Amino acid sequence: MKPTRLCALAVFCAALAIGSSAAVAQSYPNKPVRMVIAFPPGGTSDFVGRVVANKLAEFLGQPIIVDNKPGATGLIGTEAVKMAAPDGYTILLAPSDFTLIPGLHPKPPYDPLKDFAPVGMVVDYPHVLVANPNVAASNAKELIALAKAKPSQLNFASGGNGATNHVSGEQFKQSAGVDITHVPYKGNGPAIVDLLADRVQLLFTSTGPVEAHLKGGKLKAIAVTGKNRLASLPDVPTIAESAIPGYSFTLWYGVVVPAGTPRPIINKLNADLRKTMASPEVNEKLATIGGNLNVGSPDEMSVLLRDELMRWTKLAKDVGIKIE
């Protein structure tokens, strides 16, 4: 075939692909969308995911079915989305664990930059260090003193080995120079149950899942891990101001889809996600976790994912966390 005909054929195929992609985007969505949350009900991921899904469904014009797929610190749900058809009908609420887990594995089970396509950020937020009321400390300084007086006798729960609140606890241990024992669970929900029962004493979490327990006096807030106090907990100091100057640990959530999803569909999801996060209703609900809402573009999220992958890899190495 002559070069000119090859060029013409290539142009025709490209135009056909663009036309087909545009047609798909115009009809999208024409059926319910599934949002996979890779953690069980009752935790921060479930709280954030359901708030976003309920409002996003209104703008998409189709129901969003929340599908909790917990296990292996988020791996089961994440890999389910990785293997899903790249058609926009399966989306993942990606937490900070999404870039943390690959940094912990000697052989990462997925590549967050190659196996997925970013849609947009949802929120970034700090952890709150909460405790069972029986813990004899009311702030980070007192807790550190207690932990040093009773090495290995205090336990902190997490949503699983390698979960962000595991790393959050390990960073606190390293920075404070204390020995507290890590107890992993299959998500924050089960961890909170045991925290309430005093089977574990401490938990790093967002305020959303524990807000009612804090108000009811069943749990108490010790400190905030971010740089600033939370509007929802104005009397709770940061770890930086109460015990460890310069201390900061923040997290985020975003939405991703399987690699290969047509860009027009990603753009549609991003546009409706922006409307969702601009909703006063969503702002009010996510304010309870001290969240800063900033969707941005898919390309901006791509940059963040690269930066976060480097950040978590270094932090995991510094605190000595590995998942075999």
C-alpha positions, 0 to 999 in steps of 0.5 A: 500500500502506498504511503499516501493511502496509509496516511489516509487510512490512519487519519480515517481510523483516528477519526472513527475512534474519536467519533465512536468515543464521542458517541459513547460519551454522549450516551453515558451514562445510560445505566447505574454506575458502581462505586467500589469502596475497598473497605467495610461499612462504618469507616471513613472511606464508607462515609466519604464514598456514600456522601459523594455517591448520593450527590454525584448520582443526581448530576449523572442522572443514574443511580450509583450503587455503592459496593463495599469490597473490603479485604487485604487493606483495600487490595481486593476492591482496588484489583476488582476495579483494575480488572473491570471494563473501562467504560465508566460504569465501575469507579473506585473511591481511591483513598491515600492507601491507593498510593501507599500500598504499592510503596509497601510491597516488594512486588506491587500488585498494581501500578496506580499510574498505569493501571488506572486513570484519574478522574479528580480529587474529592477531599484532603483531611487530617486524622484525629487521634481518639481514645477510649475514655479509660485512657489516662491522658487528655492530650498528646503530651500526656499520652506520650508520657503515659506511653513512656511509663507503660511501654507496649501496654497501650494498643492502637488499632488500624484498618489493616496492616499498611493502612494509612492509619497504621502508618499514621500511628507508626509516624506518631510512635517514631516522632514521639519515641514511644512503644505502642502496639499496633492491632490491625483490623479489616477496616475502621468499622471493626476497629471502632467496635473494639475501641468502644469496648476498650479492647484497644485504646487508641485509633487514628481516624477522621472524625466522621465515623466517630463523631457521634461517639465523641459527642456522646462521651463514649470516646475522647479526642486527644489531638489532630494530626494536621497543621490546624485545629478542626472547626468541628473540634475547636478545643482539640489541639494539634499534635504540633502545638501540644507535643511535637512541633512541626508534626503533620500527617494529612490524607486524601480521597479521589476518584479513579477508573480503569485504565483505557476509559475514554477521555470524554467519559472521564471528562463527564465524570470530572465535570459532575464531580466538580458540581458534587463537591461544590454542593453545600450539602456535601460541603457540610457533611465532609466538613465534619472530617475537617476536609478541604474540598478541591476536585481539580482536573484529571491531569492535576490528580495525575501529578498528585498521584505521582507525588504521593507515591513517592511520599508514601514510599519514603515514609514507609521505608522510614518507619520500616513498614512492609507487606509481604 
